[in-house]
Amino acid sequence: MHVINTRDNAHDDGLLTEAAARLKDSAKTVALTGAGISVGSGIPDFRSAGGLWSVYSPDEYATIDVFLANPEKAWELYRALGNTLLGKQSNPAHRALAELETAGLLSGIVTQNIDNLHQQAGSDVVLEIHGDHQHLQCLQCHHLETVEPAHYDDGAVPRCPACGACLKPNIVLFGEAVRSLGEIEELISGCEVLLVIGTSAQVYPAAGLPTAVKHRGGTVFEFNREQALGRGGYGGIGGISAITDWFFEGDVVETLPMLLDALSAERGG
Ligand SMILES: [Zn+2]
């Protein structure tokens, strides 16, 4: 595993150039993103200390059963979540991925996030496995509407204008099926380089992507503060990941643009 870090600018430019060259030569590159890419936009990881899950326990608020049995209670969480996401802006890491796609060097993004920041940054192909928080959905008649800030005001649970049922955010609650599995399979097929960004990819279906790419001889780039991929059950040996080929250590808001700069130099040269 090659390690490139942003600490004290101590990264090895030779390694960075090598990584950029690998990316440039890849016939198909896909990104997998998680909570870590949006921390730089002011959205804390829900699982972190003081994060949303420490206030609203998922079992108690975030399951489909709670929504069906007690929508008023479930909406306490949805309002807190909505107010956390409201007005947040994409950051340089999101924009770096949008630039890669525009340059024809990224085929698409699989994201665990529900914050819409990839689309806001200009990315086109974004598969949201956990849905999105920008729409409300009706489980009865499949009506879908754009969320308004007023939906997050205290008050009655929003109702479907078509059938009157309680609306829920268009997100995948615990107990609901993840989305876009067929599209993910298609996107990941033939993928030579997988960029894993801001996630330890421990949970299905994200967990299967790095191994799928590796089994076909592909290359995995990992961008995390601490090396997380491949630990705890994916063949990590002595703390060294058997999955990650290139580890970019540091804040993804710095490491992704750093790779993009190296890539520009590589393509220009
Ligand atoms: Zn309806």
Residues whose N, C-alpha, C, O or C-beta is under 5 A from the ligand:
A	BS01	ZN	C138 Q140 C141 H142 H143 C160 A162 C163 G164 A165
